[in-house]
Amino acid sequence: MTCSIKQNLHKQLLLTSQNISTAQCVNSFRELTVLLKQVLEVQNSSSILQVTFTKGEPMARVGLCRLHVLKKNVRAFPFLSCYFKMSSATDDQIEEAKKIAAYTCVKNHVQSGQVIGVGTGSTVVYVAKCLGEMYLKKQLKQIVCIPTSYQARTLILQNGLPLGDLELYPVLDLCIDGADEVDENLNCIKGGGACLTQEKIVINSSKYFYVVADSRKISKKLGDNWRHIPIEVVPMAYMPVRRTIEKTLGGTCNLRMAVRKAGPVVTDNANFVLDWIFPKTDKNMDWISIHNTIKLIVGVVETGLFIRLAQKAYFGKENGEVCEMAANEERLINRLPFPSEFHQNGSILIIPASMLLNVKLTYSEAITMLGKLQRYSFQEHPDLAPTLLKIESKLEEMEAEKRMNRSHQSNILDYLTVEDK
């Protein structure tokens, strides 16, 4: 690499890292790709995905680009390693990983007669394709698909699937969607496609939420790989919201600018999107508290934090394997609605029997729970059936204790030993 190219490259990196405007970042990014093509011998300058600067703040994505360069070239120029995040996977491998994750999820969970939420993003393209193929072959019958965005609506129609909406189908059996980042507890950052509000509405209307993505989206904790939280805001409020977030929570908040149009990105709801680059920390952040804090700011419509919503995630790998992750027990037990009334969308259905072991119920609460379970069909989830029998048996004992004037406070599930399937 010649001295002049190296100097120009370093200059562009510094200029880009100091830019405040996303539009300026995009312009600098385009200039930067020309230099990178020479420095790293990249076949196509559009293969660059993301630039990460020494202070750890990632630059906005430009399209669906990829950065796959030879590692030996990076080793030859060590100073580049702190600037670029690279993947050794090819575009074809990444697309195949998305496809196998989507197909596995659909075939494992979608059945005839269901109402299905169809998410947004590049991985969901394969979800819609798989649904369309199975529907065409009559492997799926009498299904209805609810879109989370204009893109999802288009995918549903293109694949010949029945289209519905939440007015006609307010309760969905499941929703399948992608994510920008997923941590080990299946908490997600979403909103890279600016459809976060509609996605969250559909997901919260669903009994089950499944995440599909390629393995690059997995992280130990949120923020390891994806450093910004999308926030949908009312257009006139974007500046007050931005100032409030930066003052209250720190970090920087930028208005997301469009790449192929002048001005900001406009959501399907005619709103703007702020990308909040939150302060980097080694500690686990209280994302529920952060979400609630942001939501209370006047002008905020929704955040891209999807916390405690997913039950399972499928991640496709470059070698063709699929990594399947289930939500941990602590997260699900926090979602357990009992002893208050169960939600109409059947959220009790997501609780495996063995997770109820530590729930202490009074006699009257046990009677209520028994009534709920007796009205529930165990055909789809037979692991709950033994719970019903155990509760009935324990209630008989509690009734005997009541007649003997013993304490009515007891853990009716002390003796449950049901294991998750």
C-alpha positions as CSV (number, residue, x, y, z in Angstrom):
1,M,0.0,0.0,0.0
2,T,1.4,3.3,-1.0
3,C,2.0,6.0,1.6
4,S,-0.5,8.4,-0.1
5,I,-3.3,5.8,-0.1
6,K,-2.6,5.0,3.6
7,Q,-2.7,8.7,4.5
8,N,-6.0,9.3,2.5
9,L,-7.6,6.3,4.1
10,H,-6.7,7.4,7.6
11,K,-7.9,10.9,6.9
12,Q,-11.3,9.5,5.6
13,L,-11.6,7.4,8.7
14,L,-11.1,10.3,11.0
15,L,-13.4,12.6,9.0
16,T,-16.2,10.0,9.0
17,S,-15.8,9.3,12.8
18,Q,-16.2,13.0,13.5
19,N,-19.3,13.5,11.4
20,I,-22.6,14.3,13.1
21,S,-24.9,14.2,10.1
22,T,-25.8,10.7,8.9
23,A,-26.0,12.1,5.4
24,Q,-22.4,13.2,5.7
25,C,-21.5,9.8,7.0
26,V,-23.0,8.2,4.0
27,N,-21.0,10.5,1.6
28,S,-17.8,9.8,3.4
29,F,-18.6,6.1,3.4
30,R,-18.9,6.1,-0.3
31,E,-15.6,7.8,-0.7
32,L,-14.0,5.5,1.8
33,T,-15.1,2.4,-0.2
34,V,-13.0,3.5,-3.1
35,L,-9.9,3.6,-1.0
36,L,-10.8,0.3,0.7
37,K,-11.1,-1.4,-2.7
38,Q,-7.5,-0.5,-3.4
39,V,-6.2,-1.2,0.1
40,L,-7.9,-4.5,0.8
41,E,-8.3,-5.8,-2.7
42,V,-12.0,-6.1,-2.3
43,Q,-13.7,-7.2,-5.6
44,N,-16.6,-4.9,-5.2
45,S,-16.7,-1.7,-3.1
46,S,-20.3,-2.4,-2.1
47,S,-19.2,-5.4,-0.1
48,I,-18.4,-3.2,2.9
49,L,-20.9,-3.6,5.7
50,Q,-20.0,-1.5,8.6
51,V,-17.2,0.8,9.8
52,T,-16.4,0.7,13.6
53,F,-14.1,3.4,14.9
54,T,-11.7,3.2,17.9
55,K,-14.3,4.6,20.3
56,G,-16.6,1.8,19.4
57,E,-19.4,3.7,17.7
58,P,-20.6,1.9,14.5
59,M,-21.4,3.8,11.4
60,A,-24.9,3.4,9.9
61,R,-25.4,0.5,7.5
62,V,-25.6,1.2,3.8
63,G,-27.9,-1.2,2.1
64,L,-27.5,-4.9,2.5
65,C,-23.7,-4.8,2.1
66,R,-21.2,-7.3,3.2
67,L,-17.6,-7.1,4.1
68,H,-15.7,-10.2,3.3
69,V,-12.0,-9.6,2.7
70,L,-9.0,-11.9,3.0
71,K,-7.7,-12.0,6.6
72,K,-4.1,-12.0,5.4
73,N,-4.7,-8.6,3.9
74,V,-5.9,-7.3,7.3
75,R,-2.9,-8.8,9.0
76,A,-0.6,-7.0,6.6
77,F,-2.1,-3.7,7.8
78,P,-2.8,-4.1,11.5
79,F,-4.1,-0.6,12.0
80,L,-7.2,-1.7,9.9
81,S,-8.2,-4.3,12.4
82,C,-9.5,-1.7,14.9
83,Y,-11.6,0.0,12.2
84,F,-13.4,-2.8,10.5
85,K,-15.7,-5.6,11.5
86,M,-15.4,-8.4,9.1
87,S,-17.1,-11.7,8.3
88,S,-15.4,-14.5,6.5
89,A,-18.7,-15.8,5.2
90,T,-19.7,-15.2,1.6
91,D,-23.0,-13.7,0.6
92,D,-24.2,-17.1,-0.6
93,Q,-23.4,-18.7,2.7
94,I,-25.1,-16.0,4.7
95,E,-28.3,-16.3,2.5
96,E,-28.3,-20.0,2.9
97,A,-27.9,-19.6,6.7
98,K,-31.0,-17.4,6.7
99,K,-32.9,-19.8,4.5
100,I,-32.3,-22.9,6.6
101,A,-33.2,-21.0,9.8
102,A,-36.5,-19.8,8.3
103,Y,-37.4,-23.1,6.8
104,T,-36.6,-25.0,10.1
105,C,-38.8,-22.6,12.1
106,V,-41.7,-22.8,9.8
107,K,-41.7,-26.6,9.5
108,N,-41.4,-27.0,13.3
109,H,-44.2,-24.6,14.3
110,V,-46.6,-23.7,11.6
111,Q,-49.7,-25.9,11.2
112,S,-52.9,-25.8,9.2
113,G,-55.6,-23.6,10.5
114,Q,-53.3,-21.1,12.1
115,V,-53.1,-17.3,12.0
116,I,-49.5,-16.4,11.4
117,G,-47.7,-13.1,11.8
118,V,-45.1,-12.5,9.1
119,G,-42.2,-10.3,10.1
120,T,-40.0,-7.9,8.2
121,G,-36.4,-8.2,6.9
122,S,-34.1,-10.2,4.7
123,T,-34.6,-13.5,6.7
124,V,-38.4,-13.3,6.6
125,V,-38.2,-13.4,2.8
126,Y,-37.5,-17.1,3.3
127,V,-40.2,-17.5,5.8
128,A,-42.8,-16.3,3.3
129,K,-41.2,-18.4,0.6
130,C,-41.5,-21.6,2.7
131,L,-45.0,-20.8,3.7
132,G,-45.9,-20.2,0.1
133,E,-44.4,-23.5,-1.0
134,M,-46.2,-25.5,1.7
135,Y,-49.5,-23.8,1.0
136,L,-49.2,-24.4,-2.7
137,K,-48.5,-28.1,-2.1
138,K,-51.5,-28.2,0.3
139,Q,-49.2,-29.1,3.2
140,L,-50.8,-26.1,4.9
141,K,-54.5,-25.4,4.7
142,Q,-56.7,-22.6,6.0
143,I,-54.0,-20.4,7.2
144,V,-54.1,-16.6,7.3
145,C,-51.0,-14.3,7.3
146,I,-50.8,-11.0,9.1
147,P,-48.1,-8.5,7.9
148,T,-45.9,-6.4,10.1
149,S,-45.0,-3.9,7.3
150,Y,-45.6,-3.0,3.7
151,Q,-42.7,-5.3,2.8
152,A,-44.3,-8.2,4.6
153,R,-47.6,-7.6,2.9
154,T,-45.9,-7.7,-0.5
155,L,-44.2,-10.9,0.5
156,I,-47.5,-12.5,1.5
157,L,-49.1,-11.6,-1.8
158,Q,-46.1,-12.6,-3.9
159,N,-46.1,-16.0,-2.4
160,G,-49.8,-16.6,-2.9
161,L,-50.7,-16.6,0.8
162,P,-54.0,-15.5,2.3
163,L,-53.7,-12.0,3.6
164,G,-55.4,-10.9,6.8
165,D,-55.3,-8.0,9.3
166,L,-55.7,-7.5,13.1
167,E,-59.2,-6.2,12.8
168,L,-60.4,-9.6,11.6
169,Y,-57.8,-11.6,13.5
170,P,-56.8,-9.8,16.7
171,V,-55.3,-13.0,18.2
172,L,-52.5,-14.8,16.3
173,D,-51.2,-18.3,16.9
174,L,-47.6,-17.3,16.3
175,C,-45.3,-14.7,14.7
176,I,-42.0,-15.3,13.0
177,D,-39.7,-12.4,12.6
178,G,-36.0,-11.6,12.3
179,A,-33.8,-9.4,14.5
180,D,-30.7,-7.2,14.4
181,E,-29.3,-8.7,17.5
182,V,-30.4,-11.5,19.9
183,D,-28.8,-12.0,23.4
184,E,-28.6,-15.3,25.3
185,N,-31.9,-14.7,26.9
186,L,-33.6,-14.0,23.5
187,N,-34.0,-10.3,24.2
188,C,-33.8,-8.6,20.8
189,I,-32.9,-5.3,19.1
190,K,-35.1,-4.8,16.1
191,G,-36.0,-1.9,13.8
192,G,-33.2,-1.9,11.3
193,G,-36.0,-1.9,8.7
194,A,-37.9,0.9,10.5
195,C,-41.0,-1.3,11.1
196,L,-40.6,-1.7,14.9
197,T,-44.0,-0.4,15.9
198,Q,-46.0,-2.7,13.6
199,E,-43.7,-5.6,14.4
200,K,-44.3,-5.2,18.2
201,I,-48.0,-4.8,17.8
202,V,-48.3,-8.1,15.8
203,I,-45.8,-9.9,18.2
204,N,-47.8,-8.8,21.3
205,S,-51.0,-10.1,19.6
206,S,-49.4,-13.5,19.1
207,K,-49.4,-16.5,21.5
208,Y,-45.8,-17.4,20.4
209,F,-43.0,-15.4,18.9
210,Y,-40.1,-17.1,17.1
211,V,-36.9,-15.4,15.9
212,V,-35.1,-16.4,12.7
213,A,-31.7,-15.1,11.7
214,D,-28.2,-16.1,10.7
215,S,-25.7,-16.8,13.5
216,R,-24.0,-13.4,13.2
217,K,-26.9,-12.0,15.1
218,I,-26.2,-14.0,18.3
219,S,-24.5,-12.1,21.2
220,K,-23.9,-12.7,24.9
221,K,-25.6,-9.4,25.8
222,L,-27.3,-6.7,23.8
223,G,-24.9,-4.2,22.4
224,D,-22.0,-6.6,21.8
225,N,-22.6,-6.6,18.1
226,W,-25.3,-4.0,17.5
227,R,-24.7,-0.6,19.1
228,H,-27.8,1.4,18.4
229,I,-31.5,1.2,19.5
230,P,-34.0,2.3,16.8
231,I,-36.7,4.6,18.3
232,E,-39.8,5.6,16.2
233,V,-40.9,9.2,17.0
234,V,-43.5,11.6,15.8
235,P,-41.8,13.9,13.2
236,M,-42.3,17.2,15.1
237,A,-40.9,15.7,18.3
238,Y,-37.7,14.2,17.0
239,M,-35.4,17.0,18.3
240,P,-36.9,17.3,21.8
241,V,-36.9,13.5,22.1
242,R,-33.3,13.4,20.9
243,R,-32.2,16.0,23.4
244,T,-34.0,14.3,26.3
245,I,-32.6,10.8,25.6
246,E,-29.0,12.1,25.3
247,K,-29.4,14.1,28.5
248,T,-31.1,11.4,30.5
249,L,-29.4,8.2,29.2
250,G,-26.3,9.5,27.6
251,G,-24.9,8.3,24.3
252,T,-25.8,10.0,21.0
253,C,-29.1,10.0,19.2
254,N,-29.2,10.5,15.4
255,L,-32.0,11.0,13.0
256,R,-31.9,8.2,10.5
257,M,-31.4,9.5,7.0
258,A,-32.6,7.8,3.8
259,V,-30.0,6.6,1.3
260,R,-32.0,6.9,-1.9
261,K,-34.1,9.9,-1.1
262,A,-33.4,13.3,0.3
263,G,-34.3,13.7,4.0
264,P,-35.0,11.3,6.8
265,V,-36.3,7.7,6.7
266,V,-40.1,7.7,7.0
267,T,-41.8,4.7,8.5
268,D,-45.0,3.0,7.3
269,N,-46.7,5.0,10.0
270,A,-45.4,8.3,8.6
271,N,-43.0,8.8,11.5
272,F,-39.2,9.3,11.8
273,V,-36.6,7.0,13.3
274,L,-33.9,7.9,15.8
275,D,-30.9,5.6,16.2
276,W,-29.7,5.9,19.8
277,I,-26.0,4.8,20.1
278,F,-26.0,3.9,23.8
279,P,-23.0,4.2,26.1
280,K,-20.8,1.1,26.0
281,T,-20.5,-0.8,29.3
282,D,-19.4,-4.2,30.4
283,K,-22.3,-4.4,32.8
284,N,-25.7,-5.9,31.9
285,M,-28.1,-3.1,31.3
286,D,-31.7,-3.0,32.6
287,W,-33.3,-2.9,29.2
288,I,-36.9,-3.0,30.6
289,S,-36.2,0.1,32.6
290,I,-34.5,1.8,29.6
291,H,-37.4,0.9,27.4
292,N,-39.9,2.3,29.9
293,T,-37.9,5.5,30.3
294,I,-37.8,6.1,26.6
295,K,-41.5,5.3,26.1
296,L,-42.5,7.9,28.7
297,I,-40.9,10.7,26.6
298,V,-43.6,12.6,24.9
299,G,-43.4,12.0,21.1
300,V,-41.9,8.5,21.3
301,V,-44.1,5.9,19.5
302,E,-42.0,2.8,20.2
303,T,-38.5,1.5,20.8
304,G,-36.6,-1.3,19.1
305,L,-36.1,-3.2,22.4
306,F,-38.0,-6.5,22.3
307,I,-37.6,-7.8,25.8
308,R,-39.0,-11.0,27.2
309,L,-41.1,-11.6,24.1
310,A,-39.5,-14.5,22.2
311,Q,-40.0,-18.1,23.2
312,K,-37.5,-19.6,20.7
313,A,-34.9,-18.6,18.2
314,Y,-33.4,-20.3,15.2
315,F,-30.0,-19.3,13.9
316,G,-28.6,-20.6,10.6
317,K,-24.9,-21.3,10.4
318,E,-22.5,-21.1,7.5
319,N,-22.0,-24.9,7.5
320,G,-25.7,-25.5,7.0
321,E,-26.5,-26.3,10.6
322,V,-29.2,-24.6,12.7
323,C,-28.7,-23.5,16.3
324,E,-31.9,-23.6,18.3
325,M,-32.2,-21.5,21.5
326,A,-35.1,-21.4,23.9
327,A,-35.8,-18.7,26.5
328,N,-34.6,-19.4,30.0
329,E,-37.0,-20.2,32.8
330,E,-36.4,-17.0,34.8
331,R,-37.5,-14.9,31.9
332,L,-40.6,-16.9,31.3
333,I,-41.6,-17.2,34.9
334,N,-41.7,-13.4,35.0
335,R,-44.2,-13.4,32.2
336,L,-46.5,-15.8,34.1
337,P,-49.8,-13.8,34.5
338,F,-51.2,-15.9,37.4
339,P,-52.6,-15.3,40.0
340,S,-54.1,-12.3,38.1
341,E,-56.5,-13.2,35.3
342,F,-54.9,-14.8,32.3
343,H,-54.6,-12.7,29.1
344,Q,-57.0,-13.3,26.4
345,N,-54.2,-14.3,24.0
346,G,-53.5,-17.3,26.0
347,S,-50.1,-16.4,27.4
348,I,-50.4,-19.2,29.9
349,L,-49.7,-21.5,26.9
350,I,-46.1,-20.5,26.8
351,I,-45.4,-21.7,30.4
352,P,-44.1,-25.3,30.5
353,A,-45.4,-27.3,33.4
354,S,-42.1,-27.6,35.3
355,M,-41.8,-23.8,35.4
356,L,-44.8,-23.7,37.8
357,L,-42.9,-25.6,40.5
358,N,-42.0,-22.5,42.5
359,V,-45.4,-20.7,42.2
360,K,-47.1,-20.6,45.6
361,L,-50.9,-20.5,45.4
362,T,-53.7,-20.2,48.0
363,Y,-56.6,-22.6,48.0
364,S,-58.9,-20.2,46.1
365,E,-56.1,-19.4,43.6
366,A,-55.6,-23.1,43.0
367,I,-59.3,-23.5,42.3
368,T,-59.1,-20.7,39.7
369,M,-56.0,-22.1,38.1
370,L,-57.6,-25.5,37.9
371,G,-60.6,-24.1,36.1
372,K,-58.4,-22.4,33.6
373,L,-56.5,-25.5,32.9
374,Q,-59.6,-27.6,32.6
375,R,-60.8,-25.4,29.7
376,Y,-57.4,-25.7,28.0
377,S,-56.8,-28.2,25.2
378,F,-53.8,-30.4,25.9
379,Q,-53.5,-31.9,22.4
380,E,-50.8,-29.4,21.3
381,H,-49.0,-29.3,24.7
382,P,-49.5,-32.6,26.4
383,D,-46.8,-31.8,29.0
384,L,-49.4,-29.6,30.8
385,A,-51.9,-32.5,31.2
386,P,-50.0,-34.1,34.1
387,T,-50.1,-30.7,35.9
388,L,-53.9,-30.8,35.8
389,L,-53.9,-34.2,37.4
390,K,-51.4,-33.2,40.1
391,I,-53.3,-30.1,40.9
392,E,-56.6,-32.1,41.3
393,S,-54.9,-34.6,43.6
394,K,-53.3,-31.8,45.7
395,L,-56.6,-30.0,45.9
396,E,-58.2,-33.1,47.4
397,E,-55.5,-33.1,50.1
398,M,-56.0,-29.4,50.7
399,E,-59.8,-29.8,51.1
400,A,-59.1,-32.5,53.7
401,E,-56.7,-30.1,55.5
402,K,-59.4,-27.4,55.4
403,R,-61.9,-29.7,57.1
404,M,-59.3,-30.3,59.8
405,N,-58.8,-26.5,60.2
406,R,-55.2,-26.6,59.0
407,S,-53.5,-23.8,57.2
408,H,-54.9,-23.1,53.8
409,Q,-51.7,-21.5,52.5
410,S,-49.7,-24.2,50.7
411,N,-47.7,-24.7,47.6
412,I,-49.9,-27.0,45.6
413,L,-47.1,-27.7,43.2
414,D,-44.6,-28.9,45.7
415,Y,-44.8,-32.4,44.5
416,L,-44.8,-31.7,40.7
417,T,-41.9,-33.4,38.9
418,V,-43.0,-32.8,35.4
419,E,-40.1,-32.2,33.1
420,D,-40.1,-30.1,29.9
421,K,-40.4,-32.1,26.8
